[in-house]
Amino acid sequence: MPDANVTDTGERRMTTMFSESLTRHRERAGMSQAELSRWCCCEAGHISRLESGKRQPSREMLVTLRTALSLSDDDADRLHISAGYITPRLADMVERHLLGREVE
């Protein structure tokens, strides 16, 4: 049986990576939490909870954050991964390079 502490530690690490990454991207964009929340059509408290690690983003929120923060493809990929998701671009790369399949 897997050790529950390992999973909990891994989840905490991912949450920390995401929250720190989001904060860094928001600050780099020169936005306050309130400004970002207006771009994302959510409450400022939601951005605060994302940045503090109390909430995890949905896939839809990640797409919205990418647009609001004008993230590059690489930065968006890293933000998705830190939140536990894979982007379609990365999925295509995996299929092409690791599985030897061409993407249609």
C-alpha positions, 0 to 999 in steps of 0.5 A: 500500500502506498505511503499516504505521506508521499502522496500528500507531500507530492501534492503539496509540492505541486500546489506550491509550484503552481501558487509561486508560479502564478504569483511570479507571472502576475507580478511580472505582468505588473498586476494586482490580484484585483486586476487579475481577477477582473481579467479572469471574471472572478473574485479577487479572493479566488486569485488569493486562494490560488496564490496561497495554495488553498485552491487548485485551478480548473483547466478553464481557469488556466486558459483564462490566466494564460490570456490575462497574463499574456504567457508564452507557450513555454510559460503556459506549459509550465503553469499547466504542468505545475497545476497537474495538467498537460496542454494540448501542445505538450500532448501533441509533442508526446505523441509525436516524439515518444510514441512515434505518431504524427498528429493530424 
